[in-house]
Structure formats: C-alpha cells, structure tokens
Amino acid sequence: MININKARLKHLLAIVTIGVLSLCMFACSPKSQNTAETGLSPNTETTVESSTYSQIDANTDYHSFANPSDAIVKHIDLDLTADFTQKQLIGTATLTFELVNSNAKQLVLDTRNLDIKGVTSNGQTVNYVLKPADENLGSALHIDVDTNMSEVTIEYATSPSASGVQWLTPAQTAGKKHPFLFTQAQAIHARSFIPLQDSPQVRVTYNATIRTPNELIAVMSAANEPNTPRDGVYEFIMPQPIPSYLIALAIGDLEFKAMGERTGVYAEPSVLDSAALEFEDTESMLIVTEEKYGDYSWDRYDLLILPPSFPFGGMENPRLSFITPTVIAGDKSLVALIAHELAHSWSGNTITNATWRDLWLNEGFTTYLTYRIMEIIYGTDRFNMEAVLGYQDLLADIESLPSQDQIMAIDLRGRNPDDVFSNIPYEKGALFLREIEQKIGRDNFDKFLLQYFEDFAFQSITTDDFVAYLDKTLLAQYPDALDKERVAKWIFEPGIPEGAPIPESDAFDNIDTKRTAWLQQDKVAGSIDTSNWTVHEWLYFLNNMPEQLSDEQLTQLDDAFSLTQSKNNEIAHSWLLIAVKNEYKPAYDRLYSYLTSIGRNKLVKPLYRELSKTSEGKAFAKKAFDEAKPGYHPLTVRANEGFVE
C-alpha cells in the first residue's frame, strides 16, 4: 500500500482535477474525438489517438507475431513430461487450426526460448523457420501449411529459465520435502512453455497429458479429478475456449479439501486446513455472484494455494484460481482476493480483453464485481472501507505514473505488456463503472451487466467494441444521464474526470480522529482502543500517517501494537514501508526476512523501490534480493532487479 495522508489526499484531488482540465492533447485531436463519439462497430478498423499522436489499430495485437486472420488455432493437445532435474517441460504440442484465408501458406506462432526439435503433420515432416528473438516478444515460429492440413505437431522443450515457469526446490516449498512447479502465463508468458498463438484474441480448447514423478500430483486450469491416484500420469480437458494466458499448470505434493458442492482447495498438506478454513466462504461468493450476474460457466471453482514465491495475489485460471499464501491471515480479512479471482469467471475469462491495451475490460469490471460481492457477503461497512483504500491506491498511482500510463485504453506498443499492470485498469476502471451505476441506478446497471455477460460470452473484445456496445445500450437508454464525451474522458484521457464519485467510509472518520490525536500528542498510542479494528482500519491508520515520523513515535507505535511482528502480510507491508522511509532500524531484521520469504510483487516492489533511494538502503536491498532471487518468480526478478543494480 502507498502512504497518503489526508492533506496529501486533498492535494492529489486537486492535481487530478487540474491535470484533466489542462490536458489539450486529446481535446485538440479530431481523430480522438471522432473515435470516442461515434461508437464504431466491432467490425470497423478503428483507431484512437495516443499520447504520441500516432494511430493504434484497435484490432491488432501488437504483442503477438501470430497470424489468426490467415490461420487460427482452435485446439491444443499437450503431452509433456516434467523433468525436475533439468528444469524442463519436454514433449509435444499438437495444434488444430483453421485456414481463415484459403491462400495462407504459413501458420505463425509465438515462442520464447523454446528448443524446437521438429514439426510434423500426419506423420510427415513440415518445414518451419524460427525467427530471431525480440527482447519483449520472443521468436516467431513460421510453419509451412497448405489446404490439406488441419493440424501440426511440434516437438519441443522449454528453457530452464522460461519466463512463465518456476521450478522450486523442496526448501522453497511449505513442506520442504518435494519440489514444486507452477506456470504463470499472463500476460505473454504462455509462449515460454507452449508454442502457440499467444494472443487473448485467440481462444482455444485444450487437452493435456502431464507426466510427473510418482510422488507428485499435477493440476491444471481444466477439469481436475480431486481423488486422482498418484501414478505419475495426469490427463486434463478444457472444453470451453480460453485465451492462452489462462492455460496453467502446477505440480507438487498437493492434497485436496472440499469447501462446498462446487468449491474446494488444493494445497501442500501443511497449508491445507488453514486455507480451507480461511476461504470457506468461497461457495457463498459463487452463489451470490450467480444470482446477480448469471450462471457460472465453468463447472467447478477450486483454489490452488501456491508457495510464497508466486508473484501475484492471485491468477484467475479457469476452474482453478492460483492463490498466494500471503492472504491466509487467519481472520478472512484478505479474502477480497478470492472474490476478485472468482469474479473473473464472468469478466475476464468469459469476456476477455482482445489485446493488452484493453486490460481494463477485464480488471475494471472484475474489481467492480469484487466490491459488490464483498458488500453482499460481508456488509456495507466493509465495502466502503475497501473502496476507500482502493481509491487511495489509485490516487497514488496517478501521482506517480506518467500521463500516458494513466489512460485506461493504454498505448503499449514497443513495450513489455507486463507494464500494463497498475491500479489504472483495476481501480480507475471500477470507478468508471461505479459512476455509471450511480447515474442510472444499481438495478438498471445490474441488468446491463447481466446482458453484457450474455451477449459477449466466450468472446474477446476491444475497448472500441465496448464503446460501440455502450452506445447502442446504456447511452441510448439513458441519454439524460450518460454521454459519449464523458465516457471518452474516462477511457481515453489521463487522470480521473472532475466530478467522479469519491468513496467514503464513516468507520475511517474515527480512525482519522484517533491518528490525529496521537500525532498531536493528545493521547499515547497504547491508549488507542484497537481491539475491534479490522485489517482495513489498520491499513487506513498506517497508510495515512505523515511521510516522516520520529524514532520516538515509531517506537511508541511498535511497542503498543507489535507492528514489526505482525503476522498479517498486508499490515506488515504498510508498517515496513513506514520503517524504510524513516530508517527505523528495529524493524530491519523483520524487513529482511519479509523480502526473502515472500515473492508477491505487490508487497516487495514498493519496499525495494524505497530502499533504493539511499546508498545504505540499496546495499541492504541488494543483499536481500541476492538471497531471495533463486526463489523469486522471473516476473518478480524483472520487476525489482533495477532497484539493486
């Protein structure tokens, strides 16, 4: 979390308003205005004006070499062996494809550091060329095809350093006895363990046979059998078409425990019971979401608890969300993450962003749904508190990000698509939807969402598709409440439009009063009654402290509340960030163990960034990073290595 005190909050609101009013790059752009105002049809070749005044083809995925307009992959059959000694997945991928263009002569796939051993079709050798590698995109694999071909089989092996695969030693797991493997394909890392058309525009079904050491179990983002025997061969079917970034595999010493009729949890034995207890409300979340937004389309919804090196809070892999253990707090205080990954079953997995420019269509809708699910299950007070904290995170990103990265329909050309991940697609997207809800009424907006999820089920859409759909639906139905210019400001301009809804929480007013009284020395920290505080109140209390605190103040807080030893990873993160900013050395042993035991990028990156601002801090960060690096996921390494160089 980012530290924002109340004065800075007002200052940031002023900055946002001034920034939006002063930006002329969009107001001066006829092309930008035309695109936003006309609501062009999904089949129209559309462009919007970016911050560099250059045109973007909304229907082009700039992060894939694939040629789905000529030949599109429809199904994948995998037969892979996990070699834990060599740290490789070895085997074949058979791709069934259709020629969209009868004159097409090649099927073009995405790869990254794959060892391609050969390509065949119907038992016959097929010519192919593996192109030189691009730093961000990997290598294009060009395979010769003709009208008599409908599938190709590629024999290959992954690199031990594949960007989408992490191999963990027994020491890096909870049980300390067996190795562990997991994949993370989003955004474009599926190409590092499967040769395929690695674009969210291309949806595929898949089957897989995964061969493992006999003592381990494999699970995938597919139909899993909870009671499968440990025989070293596991078979999977994913019957619904999904984008490549949702193909996921994990192998480890896993056990299963049911949480409800359609929900359960996979985890290492030592974690299983605590995880099942923590997330026991998952079935209730599933039921209430169905009641609001339509039937769940994926049969089961299970969770996989990964080792702590997992770089994200969670990943919405269909049927089996991958979850960080850092949210097992013992009091269900961080289960909004589960609501978020579940909500992706509607927004993201069923309706998918067609390119990474359109990520806000996944994450903005999902974040909005998350708030709604949490409100239904846990009440309005918790909903309000979480909304305020999310809003503060958004303001912090707006303050720190360049203007072009504050745009929901972001221009990522020439960049790594992992750069899209910030609070802009998540919280700004959700705030945009909350404004629509408030303007037309919650019931009316729920009806819209229900129809939207039905109309685009199992499709990948662009921002321009959504604008066109909005034009034909809500803008036509509620012309007095909504207008195209306002929609364009939200989607295509930086910052937050003036007059946007601002979340509020009465519970936080009490926290402000107590914090202020302590800062003004009207009361000592130990006299503050925190016995009934939720994690959200703790985060608000800490995140809105002044940037600078004295050693005496920090010691008083620590002595009163044992913050350095907090077992809640979110509270510990906020406290350790304060400690780094103020060089509070009594917390540095805990800081070191925190950085070397957790790989979740949201939690470690702000700490590395802050440490890097001083020479002493950078030396500390480098020592911790060097020790933690073998256990960090490649994405976490990439995100933080610049702070310690």
N, C-alpha and C positions, 0 to 999 in steps of 0.2 A: 504494500500500500504506500501511497505517496502522502507526505506530510503537508496538510493545508490548514492553516489556522483561519479563524473566522474573518479577520481583516483581509487576509490574502484571498479568501473566497470572494468577498465583495470586489476586491481589486481585479480578480480574474474575470468576474462577470462583466466588469467594465471593459476589460481588454477584449473579451469576446464580442461584445456589442459594437465597440469601436471598430474592431477588425472587420466585422461583417459589413458595416456601413461604408467603410473606406475602400473595400476591395472593388476595383473597377475592371479587373481583367476579365470578369465574366459579364458585367454589365455592358462593357464595350464590345462584346463579341456577338455579332449577329448569329453565327453558327451555333453558339451555346444556347442562346435564347430560343432559336428555332427548334432545336432538338428537344429542349425541355418543354416547350409549349405545345408541340404538335402531337405528342404521344404516338410516335410512329409504330406501325405494326411490327410484330415479331419477325416477319419475313423481309422487312426492309433493311437494306445495308445502311446501318446508322453510324453516325459519328457524333462525338461531343468534343468540345474544346477543352483541352487540358491546360495546366498551368504553364506549359511551354508553347502554347498557341498552336500545337500540332494536332492532327486528327487521329482519332482512335477508331478503328473498325470494331464496333461492339461485338461482332460475331466471331472475331478472330481470337484464338487463344495464343497469346504471344509467348507462352511458356511451354509450348509443346511443338515438336517437329512433326507430329503426326498429320496425316492427310485424310481425315474422315470424310471429307467431301468427295474423295475419289474411292477410297476403300475403308470401310469402317468395321472394326472388330465388334462382334456381338457376344462371344462366349470364350472363356478361357478354361482349359483343363491343365491343372498343375500336378506334377509328380516330382516331389522334392525330398531330398534326404538332408537332414540337419547334421552336419559334421562339426561337432563342438571342438574337436581337436584343431581342425584347420580354420574354424570360424567361417564356414561357407555353407550356403544352401546350394545343392548340386542336383541337377535333374533336367526336366523338360517343361516347356510351356507350349501347349497346342492351342493356337488361336483360330477360332472360326470367324470368318469375315464375309462381308458382302461387298461386291463391287457397286458402288453408287454411280460411278462413271464407267460405262462399258469400255471406254478407251483407256482406262487406267492401266499402267504397266507395272506399278510398284505399290507395295504396302509399306508405309513408313511408320516405324515405331520409335518410341523413346527408350533410351537405356542410359545408365550411368555406371561406369566402371564394371560392366559385366564382361565376363570371359565367354564370348560366343564361340562355341565349338563346332556348330554346324546347323544348317536349316534344311528340312526335308518337307515334302508334301506327298502324301500317298506312297511313302517309301522311297521317293525319288529325291535326289539331291537338288536343292534350289540355290541359285546364285543370290548372293547378298553382298552388300558393302556396308561396313561400319564406318561412319564418317568421323572426322576429328572432333575432339570434345570441345564443347563450350563450357566456360567456367561455371555458369549458373544452370545450364540446361542439360548437360551431359552430351551424349552422342546419338545422332540419328542412325537408326538401322534401316537401310533400304533393302527390301526383299522383292525380287522379281516375281510377278504374278501374271496370270492370264485368266481368260474367261472360263477355263476348265477347272480352276482351283477355287476351293472354298475354305481351305484350312492349311496352316503351316505349323510345323513342329520345330521349336528352337531348343537345341541342347545348349545348356549354359551353366555357369557357376557364378555366384556372387563374389564380390571382393570382401576380404576380412574387415575392411573399413567402410563397408557400404553405409551410405548416409541414412538409410531408412531401417537399418538393422542394428540392434545392440546385443552383444554377447556378454553375459555376465558370468563371472567365476562364482563358485559356491560362496566365497567370502563376501560377495556383493549382494547376496540374497538374504531373506529373513531367516531361512532355515539353516544356512551355512553348510549344507551337505551336498547339494546338487547345483549344476549350472542352470542358467536361465537364458532364454532368447525371447525378444519381442521386437515387433516391427512398428514403425510409425511412418505412414505413407504421406500424410498431409504435410506440405502442400504438393510437392512434386518428387517425393522420395519413393513412390512405388516402383519407379523405373530403376531403382538401385537394387531391387530384388526380383523384379519380373520384367521381361521385355514386353512392352505393351503400349497402347496409345494412352499416354499418361496425361489426360485432359479431362476435367469434370464434364466437358461436353459429351464425352463418350461413356455410355453406360453399358455394363456387361453383366451377364450372369457368370457364375464360375463353379467348377467342381475342383476338388483338390484331394490328393493323397499325400500325406506327410509322414515321413519315416523318421523315427527318433530312437534314441537309446531306450531300452525297455522300461527303465525306472521312471521315465518322464511321460507326461501327457501333453498332447498338442490341442490347442483350441484356436478357432478362427472366427472371423466376422461372418458366420454362416450358421447352418443348423448344427448344433453341438449335442452330443449324447452325454448327459451328466454321469451315467453309470458305465461308461465305456471301459473295457478292461485295459490294463497296461500291457499291451502286446507289441508296442513299437510301430504300429501302422494305424493311422487315423484317416478317416475319409469324411469329406465335407461337401455340402451342397448349398449354394446360394441361389435360390430360384428367382429372386427379384433382381432386376437390372440396377446396378450401383456404379457410381463413378470409381475410378481406380484408387483414389485416395482413401476409400473406405475398405479396401482389401487389407486384412490384418491377420497376423499370426503370432501366437505366443506358445512357448514350450517350456515346461518346468515341472517341478514337484507340486502339482496342484490337486486340490480337493474341492468338492462342490457341496454347497448347503443351500437348500431351498429357502426363500423368503416369502413365497406366496405361490399361487397357482401357476403364474406365468413368469415369475421372477426368482432369481437365485444369484449366488455369488461364488465365483471361483477364486481361490487364493492359496498361498502356501499354508500348510497346516497350522503354523503358529499364529497366523493372522486371521484365520477363517472365522472363528466365533466372534471376535470383536468386530469384524467387518459386517457380518450378518446382522449383529445387533445394531450397529451404527446406522445401517441402511435399510432397516426393517420396514420403513415407510414407503419403499420403492413401489410396492404393489398398489398402495393407495394413490400415489402420484400417477401411476399408469391409468388407474380407473378414472380419476377426475379429469385427466387430460383427454381421454376418450370421450367423456361426457360433454366436454366443451368443443372439441375440435375434430371429432370423427374417429372411426375405428383405427386401432393400432394395426399396422400393415405387415408386421414382421414376425408374427407368431409368438416368440418369447422375447423377454428383455432381461438379460443377465448382465452381471458385472464381473470384470476381471480385475483383481487388485494386483498391481504390478509392484516390483521392487521400487525403492525410493528414487532411483535414478531416472524414472520416467520424466520427460522434460515438460509435460503439461499437467494441468489439473486433471483433465480427462480427455478422452477421444471417443467420439460418438460412433464408433464402428458398429454397424447394424447388428442387432441381436446380441451383441456382446461389447458393451462400452468398456474401454480400458480406463482404469481409475488409479490416481496416485494414492499411496497410503497416507500422504500428509493431511488428508481430510478426515482421517479417523481420529476424532478429538475426544470421543467418549461421551459426548453430550448432544450429538446430532446438530451441532452449531454450524457445521460447514456443509450440510447436505444440499444446499442450493446447487452445488456442483452436480449432484445426481439428477436433480430436476432439470438442469441445463442439458445434460447429455441425453436424458430421456426426451426432452422437447425436440431435440434434433431428429427424432424419429419422424416428426412431421416436417419441420423446417430445416432442411439441410440434406437429410437422407432421402426423403420422399420428393421434395422440391429442392433442387441443388443449384448453386451458383454455376453458371456456364463457364466463367473464367474467374481468375483470382481478383480481377477488378471488381467483381460482383459479390465478394465475400459477405458484404453487409446483408445480402438477401438471406444468407444462412444465419449469420451470427446476430444480426439485429432482431430478426423475428424470433430466434431462439432465446435471446436474452429477455425479450418482452414476455414470451411464454413462461420463462423461468420465474419471473416476478409474479405472474398470475398464478402459477402452480403453487408457489410458496405462500401466497396470500390465502389460497383456498385451504391448504393443509395446516398452516401454522398461524394464520391470522393477519389482520391488517397492520398491527404494530410492527411485526417483523418485516412485512412487505415494505413499509415506509422506511424502516431503518436501512434495509438492504438497498433500497432505491437511492437514498441519500449517499451512502458510501459509494455506490456505482457512479453517481453523478460527480462526486468529488474526484474519483479516479479519472473520469472523462475530462474534467477541467484541468487536471494535472497534465494529461496528455496534450490537450490543446495548447497549454502554456509551453510545453517542451518540444512539440513536433513542428516542423516547417509547414507552411500553409498548404502545400500540395499534398501533404500526408494527412491533413485534416478533412479531406474530401472523401465522402463515402464511396463514390464511384472513382476509386483512386487510379492514377496512371502508374502502372508498374513496369512498363516496357523498359527493357535493358537492366532490370533489377532482379534480385532473387525474390520470388513470390513470398518467401517467409517474412519479408519486410511488411507485408500487409497486416500482420497481427499486432493490433494495438486496441485501445478502447474505442477507437472511432467506429469500426464496423459493429462492435458489440453494443456499447452504451449509447453512442450517438444514434445508431440505427434503432435501438429500443426507444429512445426518447422521441424520435420522429414518429414512431408508431403510437406512442402514448399521446402525442399531440393529436393525431388523427382520432384516436379513441375518445379523447376529451371533447373534440369538436363535434363528433357525430353521435356520441353516446356509446357506452360499453356494449350494450346488447347488439346494437347495429354493427359495431366493429367485429364482434364475435361471429355474427352471421357472415360477414365478409370473409373473415379468416377461414371459416368452415368451407365456404365455396371456393376460395383460393386454393386451399389444400386439395380439394377435389379436382378442380379444373387443371391443375398442373402436376397431378400425381405422377411420380416416376419420370419427370422431365427435368432437364437442366435449362435454366432461363437466364437471360441477361438483365441488367438494370433497365435497359430500354424496353425489354419485354414487359417488365413490371410497370414501368411508366405508362405504356400503352394500355395495359390491363386496368390500371388505376383510372386512366382517362375514361375508359368505357364503363366503369363501375361506380366507384365512390364519387369521382368528380362529376359524373353525370347525375348521380342520385342526390348529391348534397352540394349544389353549386353555390349556395349561400354560406356554407361552412368551410369549403375547401376550394383552393385554386391552384392552377398549374405553376404560377410563379413561386408560390410558397413551397411547393413540392420540389421545384428546381433548386431553390436555395438550400434545402436540406441535403439533397443528393449530390449536387454538383459544385457547391461552394464550401470554402473552409469555415471552421468555427461553428457556432450554434446560432441559428437565426434569432433575432431580437423577439422577445415575447414567448419564447419556448417555455414549456412547463418546467418548474423547478421543484423537485421532490422535497418534501418536508417531513420531519418526524418530531412529534411532541416529546417523545422519550429523550431525544437528543438535547432539547432545551434544558432539561435537568442536568445533563452531563456538562453542558456549557457553563451552567451556573457553578457547579462544583469545581470544574477546572479553573475557572476564573478566580474563585475564592481561594483556591490553593496557590495559584500564581501570585495573587496579591497578598499572600501570607495571612489571610483571614482565618485559615484553618490548616492543620498539618495533614499530610497525606494519609496517615494512619487513622484519622477521624472520618475519612470518607467511607460511607457505607456502600460497599460494592458487592454485598452478599447475594443480591438478586440480579446483578448485571449479566446480560447476555454477551456473547463474543462481539456482537455488533456494537454494543455500548463501549466495550473495552477498546475496540478498534477506533471508534469515533473519539474517545477520550485521548488516545495516544496519537492518532493521525493528525489531530488539530492542535497539538502542542506548538509553541513557538519553535522556530528553527534552532534557536540557541537556548540551552539550559545550563545552569551551573552544575559543578560536581556535587555540590550540596543538595541541589534539587533532585538530581538523578539518583543519588544515594538514598534520599528520603523515599522516592518512589519505589526503588528496588527493595529497600528494607521493608516497606509497608506491604508490597504486593508480590514479592519474589518474581519479578518480571523476567529476570535473566534466566530463571529456571522454568519458565512457562512451558508446559507440555503441548499447548495449542500452537501449531506451527504458524498460523496467521498472526496471533498476538506476539509470538516470539519474533517474527519478522519485523513487525512495526517497532517493537522495542529495540531490536538490534540496529535498525536503521537510525533511530534516535541516538543510540550509543555511538555509532560510527560518526555521525555528524558532529557529535560533541566530544569525541575521543574519550569516551567513558571506559577506561581500561578494565575495570572489574567484569565487564561483560564480554571481553575478547576471547577468553577460553571457550565460552559458550558459542560465540560467533564462529570460531574456528571449527568446532565440532558440527555446527549447523551447516556451514558451507561444504564440509567434507562428507556429510551424511545425507544430504538432500540434493536432488538434481532437478527439481521443478524450477523452470527458468523464471517464472513469475516471482519466486521467492528469493532466488540467489542473485539474479541480474542487478536489481537495484542496490544490493549490498556491495557487489563488485564495483559497480559504477561509482558509488560514493567513496569507497576505499581508494579508488584510483586517483582521487583528486589531490592526494598528498603523497609525497615520496615514501613516508613511513607506511602509510596505508596501502600503497601499491605493493610494497615489499611483503606485507602481511598477506595481501590478496594473492600474490604470486605463489607464496608458499602453500596456501590453502588450495589454490587452483591446481598446482602441480600434483599435490597428493590426491585430489578428488578427480582429476581428469580421466584416469583409467575407468572410473565408474560412471562418469557423466555420459549422457547420450551425445552423439555427434552434434545435434542441434544446440544443446546447451554449451558445448565446447565452442562452437562457431559464434554463438551469441556473446560470449564472455571473454574469449581469448584476447580481444583487443584491449581490454582493461588492464591486462597484466603484462603486456609486451613492453 
